[in-house]
Amino acid sequence: MVDVQPHAEHPAHLGPCQRRQEIGSLAEFDQAAASGSLAGYRLRSLDLTTRTFALLATDTTDSVFLGCEMEPDAAAKVRASGALIFPPVPGLPFDPYHRTLYAPGDLFSGLLEAGYDATPDARTYRWFQETKAAGEVVASMLRSIHDDAISDALDDHLAGARVVGILGGHAVARGSDAYVGAARLGRRLSRDGLTVATGGGPGAMEAANLGAYTAPHDDAALDEALELLSKTPHFRPSVTDWARTAVEVLRSRPNGGPSVAMPTWFYGHEPPNAFATHIAKYFVNALREEGLLARANAGVVFLPGAAGTVQEVFDAATLNYYRPHGEPTPMVLVNRRHWTEALPAWPLLRTLATGHPMAAKIALVDSVDDAPAALARLAAEGKDADGRS
């Protein structure tokens, strides 16, 4: 088992106008059942075999039981009341009713003993590939339920946080200048009080999560981590070696700073990185892409990348362009040559923004060192009519 920090628990209950109230522990169940009504609740992954009397005596109208175990008499009564029961599914490498975000140890369990192929993350990817190819309807339903649960958990975790997205190329090698720059950016923004959120993969995304993880420690912690990680620059040819090096860093510097990662099994051939303390891993890539950008309320920094990063630039631009309420969120593109010559997204973005409120919320900077100030300027002022940095 990977030795990392456990999940922080977050309030499960939201107002009834926001979404169905949730119960995720027996203590919460007992409290609600004592009132005489579980009507309208969503109960997730509970062993209720010792709560048969409470289920028989309590109103369960319109409740939803996700992955809960019950005695037959209790299950029959619950169904008769109009509740929905989604039973536990044996043999899956993941819990479709997952109530919290993943920790690295949840996805990388068994890595040190048996290698990456034996981990829940790798086994879930194989299951996804097999069931997707077969077109199984039940598997598709389970994936949808899982992703909905992850979105709920992500909203709970980020409630009230100032979130900054950092996106960039997955091919950035550990030990490269680009990797070091992304790590220092993650550390700086985390120390500024922002919650760093990335796409959760290797490369620039891993570096940004690493920077946030080392933020509470002295500066030497990041330097030491970078030196150790440089021994395995890529996840190919061995994901196991790549991930084990990350675990060495975690063990050498426990109790790192928090950050969020949002990887996907759609691109499961790329492993998630182990430096985000909270991982929202999805099956559906579109939910993950738009979900990250929509939650980045403090802005997004786009480091050099290829097709995926270009897509994310214009996904963010679309959200900003058609945002029905509130101001657009800042977008900072890093590396002038990359975004004006190699992949000239900046001229198109600037043209698109002309005459639109979004124009005051975009900037192009030369290096990662300039990105934090650009973010702060766009957030505080947003007055530059043509969007130039």
C-alpha positions as MATLAB code, in Angstrom:
seq = 'MVDVQPHAEHPAHLGPCQRRQEIGSLAEFDQAAASGSLAGYRLRSLDLTTRTFALLATDTTDSVFLGCEMEPDAAAKVRASGALIFPPVPGLPFDPYHRTLYAPGDLFSGLLEAGYDATPDARTYRWFQETKAAGEVVASMLRSIHDDAISDALDDHLAGARVVGILGGHAVARGSDAYVGAARLGRRLSRDGLTVATGGGPGAMEAANLGAYTAPHDDAALDEALELLSKTPHFRPSVTDWARTAVEVLRSRPNGGPSVAMPTWFYGHEPPNAFATHIAKYFVNALREEGLLARANAGVVFLPGAAGTVQEVFDAATLNYYRPHGEPTPMVLVNRRHWTEALPAWPLLRTLATGHPMAAKIALVDSVDDAPAALARLAAEGKDADGRS';
ca = [
       0.000    0.000    0.000;
       1.292    3.446   -0.887;
       1.911    5.448    2.272;
       0.184    8.791    1.700;
      -2.111   11.108    3.589;
      -5.691    9.912    4.097;
      -8.714   11.682    2.730;
     -10.078   14.703    4.496;
     -13.791   14.197    5.076;
     -16.150   16.818    3.796;
     -19.750   17.638    4.699;
     -22.099   15.353    2.793;
     -25.285   17.330    3.317;
     -26.399   20.106    1.056;
     -29.698   21.924    1.109;
     -32.617   20.103   -0.513;
     -32.799   22.723   -3.263;
     -29.200   22.004   -4.212;
     -29.241   18.235   -4.436;
     -30.467   15.111   -2.708;
     -29.135   14.767    0.837;
     -26.507   12.079    1.201;
     -25.729    9.510    3.871;
     -22.336    7.852    3.762;
     -21.851    6.422    7.264;
     -23.837    4.348    9.741;
     -23.740    7.238   12.207;
     -25.441    9.496    9.647;
     -27.934    6.729    8.914;
     -28.804    6.298   12.583;
     -29.283   10.030   13.030;
     -31.598   10.309   10.039;
     -33.518    7.122   10.884;
     -34.130    8.396   14.424;
     -36.197   11.204   12.897;
     -38.511    8.601   11.364;
     -37.792    9.479    7.760;
     -35.163    8.668    5.154;
     -37.414   10.015    2.407;
     -35.451   11.551   -0.452;
     -32.027   10.583    0.877;
     -29.222    9.061   -1.159;
     -27.411    6.342    0.817;
     -24.067    5.176   -0.465;
     -21.981    2.012    0.138;
     -23.361    1.059    3.560;
     -23.688   -2.351    5.197;
     -27.259   -2.099    6.507;
     -27.667   -5.755    7.379;
     -27.698   -4.774   11.078;
     -30.251   -1.996   10.479;
     -33.205   -4.102    9.329;
     -35.574   -2.913   12.084;
     -34.741    0.729   11.341;
     -35.383    0.232    7.633;
     -38.712   -1.481    8.310;
     -39.824    1.276   10.674;
     -38.624    4.301    8.711;
     -40.135    6.104    5.726;
     -37.891    5.431    2.697;
     -40.071    7.022    0.022;
     -38.044    8.221   -2.993;
     -34.750    7.230   -1.399;
     -31.860    5.866   -3.468;
     -29.637    3.093   -2.068;
     -26.326    2.884   -3.916;
     -24.262   -0.211   -3.201;
     -25.891   -0.857    0.168;
     -26.207   -4.359    1.625;
     -29.585   -5.231    3.193;
     -31.462   -8.256    4.472;
     -34.141   -9.520    2.038;
     -37.067   -8.339    4.211;
     -35.626   -4.840    4.445;
     -34.882   -4.707    0.717;
     -38.435   -5.787   -0.142;
     -39.931   -3.097    2.086;
     -37.622   -0.423    0.705;
     -38.536   -1.320   -2.887;
     -42.233   -1.336   -2.039;
     -41.928    2.217   -0.726;
     -40.787    3.416   -4.143;
     -37.080    3.640   -3.344;
     -34.431    2.683   -5.888;
     -31.847    0.057   -4.991;
     -28.573   -0.228   -6.896;
     -26.959   -3.316   -5.346;
     -23.249   -3.902   -4.758;
     -21.518   -5.292   -7.863;
     -19.026   -8.035   -6.991;
     -15.799   -8.464   -8.893;
     -15.291   -4.875  -10.006;
     -11.816   -3.328   -9.617;
     -13.455   -0.048   -8.490;
     -16.441    1.072   -6.425;
     -19.041    2.642   -8.737;
     -20.647    4.289   -5.715;
     -17.416    5.897   -4.489;
     -18.326    8.649   -2.021;
     -15.038   10.556   -1.718;
     -12.249   11.588   -4.016;
      -9.438    9.109   -4.463;
      -6.166    9.337   -2.588;
      -3.001    8.159   -4.384;
      -2.965    5.049   -2.215;
      -6.424    4.072   -3.463;
      -5.258    3.948   -7.083;
      -1.707    2.675   -6.537;
      -2.428   -0.001   -3.923;
      -0.144   -2.993   -4.492;
       2.373   -1.018   -6.554;
       5.407   -1.730   -4.397;
       4.627   -5.405   -3.960;
       3.382   -6.458   -7.395;
       3.962   -3.593   -9.837;
       1.633   -1.168  -11.559;
      -0.311   -3.760  -13.550;
      -1.699   -5.162  -10.293;
      -2.985   -1.809   -8.990;
      -6.674   -0.837   -8.923;
      -5.884    1.930  -11.407;
      -4.459   -0.435  -14.032;
      -7.133   -3.093  -13.444;
      -9.892   -0.499  -13.785;
      -8.435    0.668  -17.100;
      -8.417   -2.901  -18.401;
     -12.046   -3.366  -17.274;
     -12.976   -0.116  -19.021;
     -11.336   -1.201  -22.266;
     -12.988   -4.618  -22.207;
     -16.504   -3.456  -21.360;
     -16.373   -0.483  -23.700;
     -15.359   -2.716  -26.598;
     -18.198   -5.112  -25.755;
     -20.737   -2.289  -25.512;
     -22.170   -3.550  -22.221;
     -25.139   -1.428  -21.117;
     -24.755   -2.266  -17.425;
     -21.068   -1.349  -17.511;
     -21.943    1.967  -19.142;
     -24.474    2.654  -16.394;
     -21.930    1.841  -13.686;
     -19.399    4.204  -15.264;
     -21.983    6.989  -15.314;
     -22.921    6.441  -11.673;
     -19.249    6.459  -10.704;
     -18.518    9.707  -12.543;
     -21.567   11.398  -11.012;
     -20.381   10.352   -7.547;
     -16.907   11.716   -8.250;
     -18.365   15.061   -9.375;
     -20.375   15.285   -6.153;
     -17.262   14.540   -4.105;
     -15.261   17.115   -6.047;
     -17.855   19.824   -5.435;
     -17.857   19.006   -1.721;
     -14.069   19.168   -1.568;
     -13.703   22.439   -3.468;
     -16.556   24.293   -1.796;
     -15.273   27.786   -0.951;
     -11.796   27.189   -2.425;
      -9.984   29.510   -4.831;
      -9.001   27.069   -7.550;
      -6.353   27.655  -10.204;
      -5.954   25.198  -13.040;
      -2.505   24.356  -14.411;
      -2.563   22.537  -17.736;
       0.228   21.492  -20.051;
       1.909   18.716  -21.969;
       1.969   15.150  -20.667;
       5.248   14.458  -22.484;
       7.333   16.912  -20.412;
      10.188   14.871  -18.962;
      11.153   14.858  -15.326;
      14.404   16.755  -14.940;
      13.732   19.082  -17.879;
      13.590   22.863  -17.512;
       9.881   22.773  -18.386;
       9.198   20.253  -15.616;
      11.139   22.280  -13.059;
       9.293   25.442  -14.086;
       5.878   23.810  -13.738;
       6.809   22.488  -10.298;
       7.924   25.897   -9.089;
       4.729   27.424  -10.450;
       2.616   24.916   -8.527;
       4.568   25.641   -5.357;
       4.245   29.414   -5.782;
       0.494   29.384   -6.425;
      -0.104   26.988   -3.553;
       1.884   29.219   -1.210;
      -0.241   32.133   -2.439;
      -3.282   30.380   -0.957;
      -4.705   28.923   -4.146;
      -5.825   25.321   -4.648;
      -3.849   23.903   -7.569;
      -5.856   21.642   -9.886;
      -4.386   19.764  -12.841;
      -5.379   17.179  -15.408;
      -3.713   14.630  -13.154;
      -1.395   12.945  -15.613;
       2.386   12.861  -16.031;
       4.558   15.671  -17.422;
       3.671   19.267  -16.609;
       0.609   18.160  -14.641;
       2.637   15.936  -12.335;
       5.168   18.728  -11.867;
       2.479   21.220  -10.799;
       1.006   18.763   -8.286;
       4.530   18.054   -7.003;
       5.101   21.776   -6.476;
       1.902   22.091   -4.469;
       2.826   19.009   -2.442;
       6.220   20.486   -1.463;
       4.821   23.970   -0.758;
       4.642   23.572    3.070;
       8.256   22.375    3.209;
      11.439   24.368    2.768;
      12.668   25.072   -0.757;
      15.192   22.246   -0.541;
      12.343   19.718   -0.504;
      11.439   20.473   -4.098;
      15.063   20.438   -5.224;
      15.585   17.034   -3.620;
      12.397   15.678   -5.165;
      13.344   16.923   -8.617;
      16.753   15.278   -8.394;
      15.259   11.943   -7.337;
      12.531   12.008   -9.983;
      14.985   12.797  -12.765;
      16.247    9.206  -12.512;
      13.025    8.023  -14.201;
      12.195   10.789  -16.709;
       9.208    9.078  -18.383;
       6.492    6.569  -17.539;
       7.672    4.563  -20.526;
       9.051    1.946  -20.708;
       8.069    1.160  -17.100;
       5.119    2.754  -15.312;
       6.107    0.734  -12.254;
       9.560    2.312  -12.012;
       8.130    5.773  -12.734;
       5.483    5.480  -10.014;
       7.805    3.874   -7.462;
      10.149    6.865   -7.721;
       7.220    9.133   -6.873;
       6.441    6.989   -3.833;
      10.052    7.440   -2.683;
       9.504   11.202   -2.759;
       6.255   10.919   -0.789;
       7.916    8.807    1.867;
      10.902   11.113    2.153;
       8.643   14.139    2.678;
       5.326   13.110    4.260;
       2.508   15.539    5.054;
       2.734   17.554    1.877;
       0.414   20.296    0.749;
      -2.981   19.647   -0.835;
      -3.849   19.825   -4.494;
      -6.368   18.260   -6.867;
      -5.873   16.118   -9.953;
      -8.493   15.157  -12.519;
      -7.185   12.328  -14.718;
      -9.249    9.960  -16.854;
      -9.350    6.266  -17.694;
     -10.233    7.349  -21.233;
      -6.495    8.000  -21.521;
      -5.661    5.181  -19.157;
      -2.456    4.297  -20.979;
      -1.103    7.371  -19.168;
      -0.976    6.772  -15.409;
      -2.159    9.368  -12.897;
       0.499   11.101  -10.855;
       0.863   10.411   -7.146;
       1.452   13.964   -5.904;
      -2.127   15.248   -5.822;
      -3.670   14.588   -2.421;
      -7.180   14.418   -3.895;
      -7.855   12.725   -7.227;
     -11.089   12.949   -9.204;
     -10.601   10.224  -11.786;
     -13.283    9.895  -14.448;
     -14.245    7.458  -17.163;
     -15.714   10.160  -19.405;
     -13.033   12.565  -20.581;
     -15.476   15.349  -21.485;
     -16.746   15.519  -17.896;
     -13.194   15.764  -16.637;
     -12.123   18.431  -19.155;
     -15.051   20.788  -18.726;
     -15.318   20.020  -15.014;
     -11.778   21.158  -14.336;
     -12.120   24.366  -16.336;
     -15.517   25.232  -14.890;
     -14.216   24.843  -11.329;
     -11.045   26.917  -11.897;
     -12.606   30.074  -10.458;
      -9.214   31.765   -9.908;
      -8.106   31.201  -13.497;
      -6.148   28.752  -15.615;
      -2.462   28.723  -16.591;
      -1.712   26.998  -19.893;
       1.846   25.720  -20.180;
       3.197   24.566  -23.548;
       1.484   21.441  -24.782;
       0.156   19.780  -27.903;
      -3.349   18.869  -29.120;
      -4.840   18.251  -25.680;
      -3.656   21.566  -24.282;
      -4.818   23.446  -27.386;
      -8.245   21.879  -26.948;
      -8.277   22.976  -23.310;
      -7.376   26.559  -24.258;
     -10.432   26.827  -26.467;
     -12.669   24.854  -24.098;
     -11.851   27.523  -21.502;
     -12.374   30.274  -24.053;
     -15.804   28.871  -24.923;
     -16.835   28.834  -21.259;
     -15.653   32.424  -20.881;
     -17.210   33.619  -24.139;
     -20.672   32.260  -23.375;
     -20.588   32.630  -19.589;
     -24.148   33.702  -18.698;
     -23.383   35.119  -15.254;
     -20.377   36.769  -13.637;
     -17.018   37.759  -15.058;
     -14.849   35.544  -17.263;
     -12.042   33.792  -15.406;
      -8.382   34.647  -16.137;
      -6.499   32.680  -18.794;
      -2.702   32.943  -18.857;
      -0.747   31.335  -21.698;
       2.934   30.747  -20.920;
       5.755   30.839  -23.512;
       5.276   33.435  -26.236;
       7.127   31.516  -28.956;
       5.103   28.347  -28.369;
       1.691   30.059  -28.471;
       2.459   32.478  -31.334;
       4.746   30.393  -33.597;
       4.830   26.669  -32.789;
       1.079   26.405  -32.106;
      -0.321   29.916  -32.719;
      -3.377   29.693  -30.494;
      -2.781   33.152  -29.015;
      -3.568   35.231  -32.144;
      -6.856   33.363  -32.594;
      -7.722   33.644  -28.892;
      -7.007   37.384  -28.908;
      -9.065   37.894  -32.071;
     -11.951   35.911  -30.605;
     -11.840   38.041  -27.463;
     -11.799   41.418  -29.240;
     -14.775   43.525  -28.161;
     -15.821   40.923  -25.600;
     -15.434   41.027  -21.771;
     -13.095   38.062  -22.135;
     -10.488   40.385  -23.671;
      -9.709   41.781  -20.244;
      -9.096   38.323  -18.822;
      -6.459   36.834  -21.133;
      -2.690   37.270  -21.054;
       0.390   35.904  -22.799;
       3.625   35.794  -20.782;
       7.152   34.699  -21.544;
       7.844   32.361  -18.619;
       6.259   30.595  -15.671;
       7.847   33.197  -13.382;
       5.524   35.787  -14.933;
       2.348   33.728  -14.584;
       1.424   34.403  -10.918;
       1.618   38.185  -11.378;
      -0.415   37.959  -14.586;
      -3.103   35.938  -12.830;
      -3.264   38.440   -9.994;
      -3.418   41.378  -12.387;
      -6.217   39.894  -14.467;
      -8.194   39.003  -11.365;
      -7.778   42.419   -9.770;
      -8.049   44.719  -12.758;
      -9.075   43.092  -15.995;
      -8.935   46.493  -17.699;
      -6.637   45.820  -20.649;
      -8.867   46.138  -23.664;
      -6.828   44.053  -26.069;
      -5.830   41.374  -23.540;
      -2.059   41.875  -23.917;
       0.208   41.103  -20.987;
];
